[in-house]
Amino acid sequence: MGQPSPAIQGDTFLRSPRATAADLGPGDVGVIGIGHELTKISRPGVAYGPAAIRAATHQVDWGGSEYAAPDHGNGFVDITTGRSFVYHREGVYDLGDVLVGPDLNVNRERIREAVGAIAKAGAMPMILGGDHYLTHPATTGVVDADPGKLAFLSLDMHMDLGNKVPEFGTHNGGTYLRRLIEDGSIDPARVVIFGTEPTVFREEWEFVQKHGIQVIPAKYVATHGVEATLKPALDKALDGADGLYATLDIDVGARSLVPGTGNQNGVIGLTPQQMVEVAEHVATRPLKGVDIVELSPPLDQSGATSGLCAVMLLRILRPRLYGPHPTLFSGTAAPNPADG
Protein backbone atom coordinates (compact mmCIF):
# COMPACT_ATOMS: atom_id res chain seq x y z
CA MET A 1 0.00 0.00 0.00
CA GLY A 2 1.14 3.56 -0.64
CA GLN A 3 2.15 5.89 2.19
CA PRO A 4 1.53 9.47 1.00
CA SER A 5 2.07 12.11 3.64
CA PRO A 6 -0.32 14.97 2.79
CA ALA A 7 -3.38 15.43 4.99
CA ILE A 8 -6.94 14.96 3.79
CA GLN A 9 -8.04 17.85 1.59
CA GLY A 10 -11.58 19.20 1.29
CA ASP A 11 -11.46 19.57 -2.50
CA THR A 12 -10.28 16.05 -3.30
CA PHE A 13 -12.28 13.01 -4.34
CA LEU A 14 -14.01 11.70 -1.23
CA ARG A 15 -11.79 14.10 0.79
CA SER A 16 -9.02 11.57 0.28
CA PRO A 17 -5.31 12.43 0.72
CA ARG A 18 -3.43 14.13 -2.06
CA ALA A 19 -0.67 12.04 -3.56
CA THR A 20 1.55 11.48 -6.57
CA ALA A 21 1.96 8.28 -8.56
CA ALA A 22 5.22 7.68 -6.70
CA ASP A 23 3.25 7.45 -3.43
CA LEU A 24 0.99 4.66 -4.69
CA GLY A 25 1.36 0.92 -4.37
CA PRO A 26 -0.43 -2.31 -5.27
CA GLY A 27 -4.07 -2.30 -4.23
CA ASP A 28 -4.35 1.49 -4.11
CA VAL A 29 -6.70 3.62 -6.21
CA GLY A 30 -5.29 6.71 -7.89
CA VAL A 31 -8.03 9.20 -8.74
CA ILE A 32 -7.09 11.69 -11.44
CA GLY A 33 -9.07 14.41 -13.20
CA ILE A 34 -8.85 15.06 -16.93
CA GLY A 35 -11.00 18.03 -17.92
CA HIS A 36 -10.31 17.47 -21.61
CA GLU A 37 -12.80 19.13 -23.95
CA LEU A 38 -10.79 19.65 -27.12
CA THR A 39 -12.71 17.01 -29.11
CA LYS A 40 -16.17 17.61 -27.62
CA ILE A 41 -18.54 16.91 -30.50
CA SER A 42 -21.82 18.05 -28.92
CA ARG A 43 -22.67 20.60 -26.22
CA PRO A 44 -19.73 21.84 -24.11
CA GLY A 45 -19.05 21.92 -20.38
CA VAL A 46 -17.30 18.62 -19.72
CA ALA A 47 -14.12 20.41 -18.63
CA TYR A 48 -15.94 21.08 -15.35
CA GLY A 49 -16.70 17.40 -14.80
CA PRO A 50 -13.82 16.45 -12.50
CA ALA A 51 -14.49 19.24 -9.99
CA ALA A 52 -18.23 18.50 -9.93
CA ILE A 53 -17.71 14.79 -9.28
CA ARG A 54 -15.25 15.50 -6.49
CA ALA A 55 -17.71 17.89 -4.86
CA ALA A 56 -20.52 15.36 -5.16
CA THR A 57 -18.51 12.73 -3.30
CA HIS A 58 -18.29 15.00 -0.25
CA GLN A 59 -21.99 14.48 0.37
CA VAL A 60 -21.53 10.77 0.91
CA ASP A 61 -18.23 10.74 2.80
CA TRP A 62 -18.81 9.21 6.23
CA GLY A 63 -15.22 9.57 7.41
CA GLY A 64 -15.96 12.16 10.08
CA SER A 65 -19.33 10.87 11.22
CA GLU A 66 -19.77 9.09 14.54
CA TYR A 67 -22.74 7.30 13.01
CA ALA A 68 -20.30 5.34 10.86
CA ALA A 69 -17.40 5.10 13.30
CA PRO A 70 -16.72 1.53 14.48
CA ASP A 71 -15.27 2.74 17.78
CA HIS A 72 -18.72 4.11 18.59
CA GLY A 73 -20.26 0.71 17.92
CA ASN A 74 -21.90 1.97 14.75
CA GLY A 75 -21.73 1.07 11.10
CA PHE A 76 -24.06 0.09 8.28
CA VAL A 77 -26.42 -2.77 7.55
CA ASP A 78 -27.52 -3.74 4.06
CA ILE A 79 -31.17 -4.59 4.67
CA THR A 80 -31.39 -6.50 1.37
CA THR A 81 -28.65 -8.94 2.37
CA GLY A 82 -28.48 -8.64 6.15
CA ARG A 83 -24.73 -8.00 6.10
CA SER A 84 -23.16 -5.41 8.40
CA PHE A 85 -20.05 -3.41 7.56
CA VAL A 86 -18.00 -0.34 8.38
CA TYR A 87 -16.79 2.51 6.23
CA HIS A 88 -13.12 3.33 5.72
CA ARG A 89 -11.20 5.27 3.12
CA GLU A 90 -7.89 3.46 3.04
CA GLY A 91 -6.04 3.14 -0.23
CA VAL A 92 -7.86 5.90 -2.16
CA TYR A 93 -5.75 8.92 -3.15
CA ASP A 94 -6.32 11.98 -5.32
CA LEU A 95 -3.58 12.95 -7.77
CA GLY A 96 -5.18 16.19 -8.97
CA ASP A 97 -5.73 16.98 -12.64
CA VAL A 98 -3.72 16.39 -15.77
CA LEU A 99 -2.77 19.68 -17.42
CA VAL A 100 -4.37 19.83 -20.86
CA GLY A 101 -4.22 22.54 -23.51
CA PRO A 102 -4.94 23.30 -27.18
CA ASP A 103 -2.63 20.66 -28.71
CA LEU A 104 -4.31 17.25 -28.99
CA ASN A 105 -1.04 15.39 -29.52
CA VAL A 106 0.49 16.91 -26.39
CA ASN A 107 -2.66 16.16 -24.39
CA ARG A 108 -2.69 12.56 -25.58
CA GLU A 109 0.87 11.95 -24.38
CA ARG A 110 0.31 13.70 -21.05
CA ILE A 111 -2.80 11.63 -20.33
CA ARG A 112 -1.11 8.40 -21.39
CA GLU A 113 1.90 9.12 -19.19
CA ALA A 114 -0.14 10.19 -16.13
CA VAL A 115 -2.48 7.19 -16.23
CA GLY A 116 0.38 4.85 -17.06
CA ALA A 117 2.32 6.02 -14.00
CA ILE A 118 -0.59 5.07 -11.73
CA ALA A 119 -0.92 1.64 -13.35
CA LYS A 120 2.84 1.02 -13.23
CA ALA A 121 2.74 1.61 -9.47
CA GLY A 122 0.33 -1.33 -9.21
CA ALA A 123 -2.61 0.94 -8.41
CA MET A 124 -5.91 1.24 -10.27
CA PRO A 125 -6.48 4.49 -12.18
CA MET A 126 -9.91 6.06 -11.64
CA ILE A 127 -10.34 8.90 -14.12
CA LEU A 128 -12.78 11.81 -13.86
CA GLY A 129 -13.53 13.28 -17.33
CA GLY A 130 -13.72 15.09 -19.59
CA ASP A 131 -14.73 14.21 -23.15
CA HIS A 132 -14.66 10.60 -24.30
CA TYR A 133 -11.49 10.88 -26.33
CA LEU A 134 -9.46 10.72 -23.13
CA THR A 135 -10.27 7.00 -22.95
CA HIS A 136 -7.86 6.37 -25.84
CA PRO A 137 -4.68 7.59 -24.12
CA ALA A 138 -5.91 6.41 -20.71
CA THR A 139 -6.40 2.83 -21.89
CA THR A 140 -3.10 2.95 -23.73
CA GLY A 141 -1.41 4.02 -20.49
CA VAL A 142 -2.87 1.00 -18.70
CA VAL A 143 -1.68 -1.29 -21.50
CA ASP A 144 1.79 0.26 -21.33
CA ALA A 145 1.99 -0.71 -17.66
CA ASP A 146 0.58 -4.20 -18.14
CA PRO A 147 0.69 -5.52 -21.72
CA GLY A 148 -1.52 -8.51 -20.86
CA LYS A 149 -4.86 -9.31 -22.46
CA LEU A 150 -7.32 -6.57 -21.53
CA ALA A 151 -11.09 -6.87 -21.77
CA PHE A 152 -12.91 -3.62 -22.45
CA LEU A 153 -16.39 -2.43 -21.44
CA SER A 154 -17.92 0.71 -22.93
CA LEU A 155 -21.13 1.88 -21.25
CA ASP A 156 -22.35 4.23 -23.96
CA MET A 157 -25.30 5.07 -26.20
CA HIS A 158 -22.78 5.39 -29.07
CA MET A 159 -20.35 2.87 -30.52
CA ASP A 160 -17.53 5.39 -31.09
CA LEU A 161 -16.20 3.22 -33.91
CA GLY A 162 -16.22 5.85 -36.64
CA ASN A 163 -13.09 6.34 -38.71
CA LYS A 164 -13.38 10.10 -39.08
CA VAL A 165 -15.70 12.81 -37.80
CA PRO A 166 -16.08 15.99 -39.90
CA GLU A 167 -14.19 18.95 -38.38
CA PHE A 168 -12.63 16.71 -35.71
CA GLY A 169 -10.64 14.31 -37.87
CA THR A 170 -9.64 10.79 -36.87
CA HIS A 171 -8.95 11.37 -33.17
CA ASN A 172 -11.98 12.36 -31.12
CA GLY A 173 -14.71 10.98 -28.87
CA GLY A 174 -16.52 9.35 -31.77
CA THR A 175 -13.49 7.45 -33.09
CA TYR A 176 -11.44 6.62 -29.99
CA LEU A 177 -12.53 2.97 -29.73
CA ARG A 178 -11.71 2.24 -33.36
CA ARG A 179 -8.27 3.79 -32.82
CA LEU A 180 -7.68 1.57 -29.76
CA ILE A 181 -8.56 -1.52 -31.77
CA GLU A 182 -6.60 -0.57 -34.86
CA ASP A 183 -3.45 0.32 -32.94
CA GLY A 184 -3.57 -3.06 -31.18
CA SER A 185 -4.18 -1.83 -27.64
CA ILE A 186 -7.27 -4.00 -27.24
CA ASP A 187 -8.62 -7.11 -28.95
CA PRO A 188 -12.04 -6.41 -30.53
CA ALA A 189 -13.18 -9.89 -29.52
CA ARG A 190 -12.84 -8.73 -25.88
CA VAL A 191 -14.87 -5.52 -26.35
CA VAL A 192 -18.40 -5.09 -24.96
CA ILE A 193 -20.45 -2.01 -25.87
CA PHE A 194 -23.41 -1.77 -23.51
CA GLY A 195 -26.54 0.40 -23.71
CA THR A 196 -26.42 1.62 -27.30
CA GLU A 197 -29.20 3.44 -29.07
CA PRO A 198 -31.04 1.33 -31.70
CA THR A 199 -30.01 3.30 -34.79
CA VAL A 200 -26.29 3.33 -35.61
CA PHE A 201 -24.10 4.28 -38.55
CA ARG A 202 -23.68 1.56 -41.17
CA GLU A 203 -19.89 2.02 -41.14
CA GLU A 204 -19.74 1.26 -37.43
CA TRP A 205 -22.08 -1.72 -37.60
CA GLU A 206 -20.04 -3.27 -40.40
CA PHE A 207 -16.92 -2.80 -38.24
CA VAL A 208 -18.70 -4.53 -35.34
CA GLN A 209 -19.66 -7.50 -37.48
CA LYS A 210 -16.24 -7.80 -39.08
CA HIS A 211 -14.39 -7.83 -35.75
CA GLY A 212 -16.78 -9.77 -33.52
CA ILE A 213 -17.52 -6.97 -31.05
CA GLN A 214 -20.33 -7.64 -28.58
CA VAL A 215 -23.05 -4.98 -28.59
CA ILE A 216 -25.99 -4.89 -26.16
CA PRO A 217 -28.60 -2.26 -27.10
CA ALA A 218 -30.41 -0.32 -24.39
CA LYS A 219 -33.68 -1.91 -25.53
CA TYR A 220 -32.36 -5.36 -24.61
CA VAL A 221 -31.32 -4.06 -21.19
CA ALA A 222 -34.79 -2.63 -20.62
CA THR A 223 -36.39 -5.97 -21.52
CA HIS A 224 -34.02 -8.41 -19.81
CA GLY A 225 -32.23 -6.38 -17.12
CA VAL A 226 -28.59 -5.53 -16.47
CA GLU A 227 -27.44 -8.78 -14.88
CA ALA A 228 -28.88 -11.05 -17.58
CA THR A 229 -27.35 -9.01 -20.42
CA LEU A 230 -24.05 -7.76 -18.99
CA LYS A 231 -22.81 -10.83 -17.11
CA PRO A 232 -22.61 -13.28 -20.06
CA ALA A 233 -21.03 -10.63 -22.27
CA LEU A 234 -18.30 -9.84 -19.73
CA ASP A 235 -17.81 -13.52 -18.95
CA LYS A 236 -16.99 -14.07 -22.61
CA ALA A 237 -14.78 -10.98 -22.90
CA LEU A 238 -12.84 -11.83 -19.74
CA ASP A 239 -12.30 -15.51 -20.56
CA GLY A 240 -8.51 -15.79 -20.66
CA ALA A 241 -8.05 -12.05 -20.08
CA ASP A 242 -5.92 -10.47 -17.36
CA GLY A 243 -8.36 -7.75 -16.38
CA LEU A 244 -10.96 -5.20 -17.45
CA TYR A 245 -10.93 -1.54 -18.39
CA ALA A 246 -14.35 0.12 -18.08
CA THR A 247 -15.34 3.45 -19.60
CA LEU A 248 -18.62 4.91 -18.35
CA ASP A 249 -20.15 7.48 -20.68
CA ILE A 250 -22.95 9.36 -18.93
CA ASP A 251 -24.81 9.94 -22.20
CA VAL A 252 -25.97 6.31 -21.99
CA GLY A 253 -28.70 7.59 -19.67
CA ALA A 254 -32.14 8.75 -20.80
CA ARG A 255 -31.90 12.53 -21.11
CA SER A 256 -35.09 13.10 -19.11
CA LEU A 257 -33.37 11.42 -16.16
CA VAL A 258 -29.70 12.23 -16.84
CA PRO A 259 -29.68 15.77 -18.28
CA GLY A 260 -26.10 16.81 -17.50
CA THR A 261 -24.41 15.57 -20.65
CA GLY A 262 -23.64 17.08 -24.01
CA ASN A 263 -25.66 14.82 -26.27
CA GLN A 264 -29.23 16.05 -26.18
CA ASN A 265 -30.78 13.45 -28.49
CA GLY A 266 -30.92 10.53 -26.07
CA VAL A 267 -34.61 10.77 -25.29
CA ILE A 268 -34.58 7.08 -24.40
CA GLY A 269 -31.76 5.24 -22.71
CA LEU A 270 -30.76 3.56 -19.47
CA THR A 271 -32.18 4.65 -16.14
CA PRO A 272 -29.94 5.81 -13.28
CA GLN A 273 -30.78 2.57 -11.45
CA GLN A 274 -29.55 0.51 -14.40
CA MET A 275 -26.38 2.60 -14.65
CA VAL A 276 -25.66 2.03 -10.97
CA GLU A 277 -26.29 -1.70 -11.45
CA VAL A 278 -23.65 -1.71 -14.20
CA ALA A 279 -21.20 -0.09 -11.77
CA GLU A 280 -22.03 -2.67 -9.10
CA HIS A 281 -21.34 -5.48 -11.55
CA VAL A 282 -18.06 -3.90 -12.68
CA ALA A 283 -16.98 -3.86 -9.02
CA THR A 284 -17.03 -7.68 -9.01
CA ARG A 285 -14.60 -7.94 -11.93
CA PRO A 286 -10.77 -7.72 -12.03
CA LEU A 287 -10.69 -4.01 -12.81
CA LYS A 288 -7.48 -2.53 -14.23
CA GLY A 289 -8.83 0.97 -14.82
CA VAL A 290 -12.05 2.97 -15.05
CA ASP A 291 -13.07 6.36 -16.36
CA ILE A 292 -16.31 8.32 -16.28
CA VAL A 293 -16.82 10.83 -19.08
CA GLU A 294 -19.13 13.33 -20.79
CA LEU A 295 -20.51 14.93 -17.61
CA SER A 296 -21.35 18.60 -18.30
CA PRO A 297 -22.28 20.19 -14.94
CA PRO A 298 -23.51 23.49 -16.49
CA LEU A 299 -26.27 21.53 -18.25
CA ASP A 300 -27.67 20.23 -14.95
CA GLN A 301 -27.73 22.93 -12.29
CA SER A 302 -29.51 20.55 -9.90
CA GLY A 303 -26.34 18.51 -9.57
CA ALA A 304 -28.26 15.26 -10.05
CA THR A 305 -26.05 14.02 -12.88
CA SER A 306 -22.85 14.84 -10.96
CA GLY A 307 -24.32 12.92 -8.04
CA LEU A 308 -25.05 9.94 -10.26
CA CYS A 309 -21.42 9.92 -11.45
CA ALA A 310 -20.23 9.98 -7.83
CA VAL A 311 -22.55 7.14 -6.82
CA MET A 312 -21.44 4.98 -9.75
CA LEU A 313 -17.78 5.41 -8.87
CA LEU A 314 -18.42 4.78 -5.18
CA ARG A 315 -20.28 1.57 -6.02
CA ILE A 316 -17.23 0.46 -7.96
CA LEU A 317 -15.08 1.31 -4.94
CA ARG A 318 -17.47 -0.30 -2.47
CA PRO A 319 -15.36 -3.43 -1.86
CA ARG A 320 -12.44 -1.13 -1.02
CA LEU A 321 -14.42 1.37 1.09
CA TYR A 322 -16.36 -1.02 3.29
CA GLY A 323 -15.32 -3.98 5.39
CA PRO A 324 -17.09 -6.41 7.76
CA HIS A 325 -18.15 -4.76 11.00
CA PRO A 326 -16.10 -6.05 13.94
CA THR A 327 -18.97 -5.99 16.45
CA LEU A 328 -22.35 -5.82 14.73
CA PHE A 329 -24.02 -9.16 14.14
CA SER A 330 -25.25 -10.12 10.70
CA GLY A 331 -29.01 -10.22 10.75
CA THR A 332 -31.42 -11.50 8.16
CA ALA A 333 -32.44 -9.65 5.05
CA ALA A 334 -35.59 -7.57 5.04
CA PRO A 335 -38.62 -9.53 3.84
CA ASN A 336 -39.53 -9.12 0.22
CA PRO A 337 -43.14 -7.88 -0.12
CA ALA A 338 -43.39 -9.83 -3.36
CA ASP A 339 -43.02 -13.03 -1.38
CA GLY A 340 -46.37 -12.41 0.29
C-alpha positions in Angstrom: 0.0 0.0 0.0 1.1 3.6 -0.6 2.1 5.9 2.2 1.5 9.5 1.0 2.1 12.1 3.6 -0.3 15.0 2.8 -3.4 15.4 5.0 -6.9 15.0 3.8 -8.0 17.9 1.6 -11.6 19.2 1.3 -11.5 19.6 -2.5 -10.3 16.1 -3.3 -12.3 13.0 -4.3 -14.0 11.7 -1.2 -11.8 14.1 0.8 -9.0 11.6 0.3 -5.3 12.4 0.7 -3.4 14.1 -2.1 -0.7 12.0 -3.6 1.5 11.5 -6.6 2.0 8.3 -8.6 5.2 7.7 -6.7 3.2 7.5 -3.4 1.0 4.7 -4.7 1.4 0.9 -4.4 -0.4 -2.3 -5.3 -4.1 -2.3 -4.2 -4.4 1.5 -4.1 -6.7 3.6 -6.2 -5.3 6.7 -7.9 -8.0 9.2 -8.7 -7.1 11.7 -11.4 -9.1 14.4 -13.2 -8.8 15.1 -16.9 -11.0 18.0 -17.9 -10.3 17.5 -21.6 -12.8 19.1 -24.0 -10.8 19.6 -27.1 -12.7 17.0 -29.1 -16.2 17.6 -27.6 -18.5 16.9 -30.5 -21.8 18.0 -28.9 -22.7 20.6 -26.2 -19.7 21.8 -24.1 -19.0 21.9 -20.4 -17.3 18.6 -19.7 -14.1 20.4 -18.6 -15.9 21.1 -15.3 -16.7 17.4 -14.8 -13.8 16.5 -12.5 -14.5 19.2 -10.0 -18.2 18.5 -9.9 -17.7 14.8 -9.3 -15.3 15.5 -6.5 -17.7 17.9 -4.9 -20.5 15.4 -5.2 -18.5 12.7 -3.3 -18.3 15.0 -0.3 -22.0 14.5 0.4 -21.5 10.8 0.9 -18.2 10.7 2.8 -18.8 9.2 6.2 -15.2 9.6 7.4 -16.0 12.2 10.1 -19.3 10.9 11.2 -19.8 9.1 14.5 -22.7 7.3 13.0 -20.3 5.3 10.9 -17.4 5.1 13.3 -16.7 1.5 14.5 -15.3 2.7 17.8 -18.7 4.1 18.6 -20.3 0.7 17.9 -21.9 2.0 14.8 -21.7 1.1 11.1 -24.1 0.1 8.3 -26.4 -2.8 7.6 -27.5 -3.7 4.1 -31.2 -4.6 4.7 -31.4 -6.5 1.4 -28.6 -8.9 2.4 -28.5 -8.6 6.2 -24.7 -8.0 6.1 -23.2 -5.4 8.4 -20.1 -3.4 7.6 -18.0 -0.3 8.4 -16.8 2.5 6.2 -13.1 3.3 5.7 -11.2 5.3 3.1 -7.9 3.5 3.0 -6.0 3.1 -0.2 -7.9 5.9 -2.2 -5.8 8.9 -3.2 -6.3 12.0 -5.3 -3.6 13.0 -7.8 -5.2 16.2 -9.0 -5.7 17.0 -12.6 -3.7 16.4 -15.8 -2.8 19.7 -17.4 -4.4 19.8 -20.9 -4.2 22.5 -23.5 -4.9 23.3 -27.2 -2.6 20.7 -28.7 -4.3 17.2 -29.0 -1.0 15.4 -29.5 0.5 16.9 -26.4 -2.7 16.2 -24.4 -2.7 12.6 -25.6 0.9 12.0 -24.4 0.3 13.7 -21.1 -2.8 11.6 -20.3 -1.1 8.4 -21.4 1.9 9.1 -19.2 -0.1 10.2 -16.1 -2.5 7.2 -16.2 0.4 4.8 -17.1 2.3 6.0 -14.0 -0.6 5.1 -11.7 -0.9 1.6 -13.3 2.8 1.0 -13.2 2.7 1.6 -9.5 0.3 -1.3 -9.2 -2.6 0.9 -8.4 -5.9 1.2 -10.3 -6.5 4.5 -12.2 -9.9 6.1 -11.6 -10.3 8.9 -14.1 -12.8 11.8 -13.9 -13.5 13.3 -17.3 -13.7 15.1 -19.6 -14.7 14.2 -23.2 -14.7 10.6 -24.3 -11.5 10.9 -26.3 -9.5 10.7 -23.1 -10.3 7.0 -23.0 -7.9 6.4 -25.8 -4.7 7.6 -24.1 -5.9 6.4 -20.7 -6.4 2.8 -21.9 -3.1 3.0 -23.7 -1.4 4.0 -20.5 -2.9 1.0 -18.7 -1.7 -1.3 -21.5 1.8 0.3 -21.3 2.0 -0.7 -17.7 0.6 -4.2 -18.1 0.7 -5.5 -21.7 -1.5 -8.5 -20.9 -4.9 -9.3 -22.5 -7.3 -6.6 -21.5 -11.1 -6.9 -21.8 -12.9 -3.6 -22.5 -16.4 -2.4 -21.4 -17.9 0.7 -22.9 -21.1 1.9 -21.3 -22.4 4.2 -24.0 -25.3 5.1 -26.2 -22.8 5.4 -29.1 -20.4 2.9 -30.5 -17.5 5.4 -31.1 -16.2 3.2 -33.9 -16.2 5.8 -36.6 -13.1 6.3 -38.7 -13.4 10.1 -39.1 -15.7 12.8 -37.8 -16.1 16.0 -39.9 -14.2 19.0 -38.4 -12.6 16.7 -35.7 -10.6 14.3 -37.9 -9.6 10.8 -36.9 -8.9 11.4 -33.2 -12.0 12.4 -31.1 -14.7 11.0 -28.9 -16.5 9.4 -31.8 -13.5 7.5 -33.1 -11.4 6.6 -30.0 -12.5 3.0 -29.7 -11.7 2.2 -33.4 -8.3 3.8 -32.8 -7.7 1.6 -29.8 -8.6 -1.5 -31.8 -6.6 -0.6 -34.9 -3.4 0.3 -32.9 -3.6 -3.1 -31.2 -4.2 -1.8 -27.6 -7.3 -4.0 -27.2 -8.6 -7.1 -29.0 -12.0 -6.4 -30.5 -13.2 -9.9 -29.5 -12.8 -8.7 -25.9 -14.9 -5.5 -26.3 -18.4 -5.1 -25.0 -20.5 -2.0 -25.9 -23.4 -1.8 -23.5 -26.5 0.4 -23.7 -26.4 1.6 -27.3 -29.2 3.4 -29.1 -31.0 1.3 -31.7 -30.0 3.3 -34.8 -26.3 3.3 -35.6 -24.1 4.3 -38.6 -23.7 1.6 -41.2 -19.9 2.0 -41.1 -19.7 1.3 -37.4 -22.1 -1.7 -37.6 -20.0 -3.3 -40.4 -16.9 -2.8 -38.2 -18.7 -4.5 -35.3 -19.7 -7.5 -37.5 -16.2 -7.8 -39.1 -14.4 -7.8 -35.8 -16.8 -9.8 -33.5 -17.5 -7.0 -31.0 -20.3 -7.6 -28.6 -23.1 -5.0 -28.6 -26.0 -4.9 -26.2 -28.6 -2.3 -27.1 -30.4 -0.3 -24.4 -33.7 -1.9 -25.5 -32.4 -5.4 -24.6 -31.3 -4.1 -21.2 -34.8 -2.6 -20.6 -36.4 -6.0 -21.5 -34.0 -8.4 -19.8 -32.2 -6.4 -17.1 -28.6 -5.5 -16.5 -27.4 -8.8 -14.9 -28.9 -11.1 -17.6 -27.4 -9.0 -20.4 -24.0 -7.8 -19.0 -22.8 -10.8 -17.1 -22.6 -13.3 -20.1 -21.0 -10.6 -22.3 -18.3 -9.8 -19.7 -17.8 -13.5 -19.0 -17.0 -14.1 -22.6 -14.8 -11.0 -22.9 -12.8 -11.8 -19.7 -12.3 -15.5 -20.6 -8.5 -15.8 -20.7 -8.0 -12.1 -20.1 -5.9 -10.5 -17.4 -8.4 -7.7 -16.4 -11.0 -5.2 -17.4 -10.9 -1.5 -18.4 -14.4 0.1 -18.1 -15.3 3.4 -19.6 -18.6 4.9 -18.4 -20.2 7.5 -20.7 -23.0 9.4 -18.9 -24.8 9.9 -22.2 -26.0 6.3 -22.0 -28.7 7.6 -19.7 -32.1 8.7 -20.8 -31.9 12.5 -21.1 -35.1 13.1 -19.1 -33.4 11.4 -16.2 -29.7 12.2 -16.8 -29.7 15.8 -18.3 -26.1 16.8 -17.5 -24.4 15.6 -20.7 -23.6 17.1 -24.0 -25.7 14.8 -26.3 -29.2 16.0 -26.2 -30.8 13.4 -28.5 -30.9 10.5 -26.1 -34.6 10.8 -25.3 -34.6 7.1 -24.4 -31.8 5.2 -22.7 -30.8 3.6 -19.5 -32.2 4.7 -16.1 -29.9 5.8 -13.3 -30.8 2.6 -11.5 -29.5 0.5 -14.4 -26.4 2.6 -14.6 -25.7 2.0 -11.0 -26.3 -1.7 -11.4 -23.6 -1.7 -14.2 -21.2 -0.1 -11.8 -22.0 -2.7 -9.1 -21.3 -5.5 -11.6 -18.1 -3.9 -12.7 -17.0 -3.9 -9.0 -17.0 -7.7 -9.0 -14.6 -7.9 -11.9 -10.8 -7.7 -12.0 -10.7 -4.0 -12.8 -7.5 -2.5 -14.2 -8.8 1.0 -14.8 -12.0 3.0 -15.1 -13.1 6.4 -16.4 -16.3 8.3 -16.3 -16.8 10.8 -19.1 -19.1 13.3 -20.8 -20.5 14.9 -17.6 -21.4 18.6 -18.3 -22.3 20.2 -14.9 -23.5 23.5 -16.5 -26.3 21.5 -18.3 -27.7 20.2 -15.0 -27.7 22.9 -12.3 -29.5 20.6 -9.9 -26.3 18.5 -9.6 -28.3 15.3 -10.1 -26.0 14.0 -12.9 -22.9 14.8 -11.0 -24.3 12.9 -8.0 -25.1 9.9 -10.3 -21.4 9.9 -11.4 -20.2 10.0 -7.8 -22.6 7.1 -6.8 -21.4 5.0 -9.8 -17.8 5.4 -8.9 -18.4 4.8 -5.2 -20.3 1.6 -6.0 -17.2 0.5 -8.0 -15.1 1.3 -4.9 -17.5 -0.3 -2.5 -15.4 -3.4 -1.9 -12.4 -1.1 -1.0 -14.4 1.4 1.1 -16.4 -1.0 3.3 -15.3 -4.0 5.4 -17.1 -6.4 7.8 -18.2 -4.8 11.0 -16.1 -6.1 13.9 -19.0 -6.0 16.4 -22.3 -5.8 14.7 -24.0 -9.2 14.1 -25.2 -10.1 10.7 -29.0 -10.2 10.7 -31.4 -11.5 8.2 -32.4 -9.7 5.1 -35.6 -7.6 5.0 -38.6 -9.5 3.8 -39.5 -9.1 0.2 -43.1 -7.9 -0.1 -43.4 -9.8 -3.4 -43.0 -13.0 -1.4 -46.4 -12.4 0.3 
